Amino acid sequence: MRQAYLWFIVPGLIFVDLVTKLWARTTLVPPVTELDLGPFLGLRLAENPGASFGLLSFGDGPGRIILVLVTIGLATAVGVWLVRAKTDWRRLFVGLIFAGAWGNIVDRLINGGVTDFLAYRWWGEPLFIGNVADIWVTVGAIGAFGGMLTTGPRNRLTLEVVEGD
């Protein structure tokens, strides 16, 4: 099952992410600048030149190259975690993180920034804008790290209490 994650599922998730970003870049342009989907979600095109929530935006040049290299390094570390994952659930969650990270890296390399288009709101008030890769990273992180919190350490010490006479 491990090979399916590496060769089919993760690339498929990256493909779906990139296709949705391409759809947003070609559809959410004037005169359609925003689509209202209710009080909690809308579709609005935005480009994020920095890291999460626009932080660490270096523009063009060496800063952008450093940001790309750092994210590639982090994604590679997640890839090692994926390969070493022991359970299907852990592989699923880490695979989501890996696919989301690489979807955003490829988008940044192609377009110079990450394409965001899912405008999250709270009763019409804007919160933030993200993309499908961000959903996968978030769900993957909650699943992977939440699982670590609930299972505890791998090698638990067991104490044996022996009653004496």
C-alpha positions, 0 to 999 in steps of 0.5 A: 500500500505504501507504493500506492501513496508514493506513485499514485495518490500523492501525484494525483492530489498534486495534479488536482490542486494544480488544476483547481489553481489553473481553473481559478486563474482562468475563471476568476478574472474580470468581469467575474472577480468574486463568486459568493457561495454563502456566509462562510465561503466565496471564490476570489483570486489572490496571489500569495508571494510569501509563506503562509498568510503572506508572511515572509514576502521577499518579492523577486530575487534572492529572497524568493529563491531562498523561500523556495529552497527552504520550502523544498527542504521542508517538503523533502523532510516530510517526504522522508516522514512519508516513506518511513510512516508505518501505518496506512493512516499515518501515510494518508495524513503525511501524504496530504501534507506532502502533496499540499506542500509540493502543489504550492511549490510547483505553483510558486515556481510556475507563477511566481507565487501561490494561487489562492482562491478559496475566500473563507468568511465568518457570516460575510466577514473575510477571514483569509484566502487559501487553496486546495493544497492548504486544506490538505496540509491542514487536514494532514497536520491535524491527522498526523500530529493529532494521532501522535498526541493520542497514541503517545510515545512509541515505546512506553515503559511498563511498570510491573508491581509485585506485591510482597508478603 
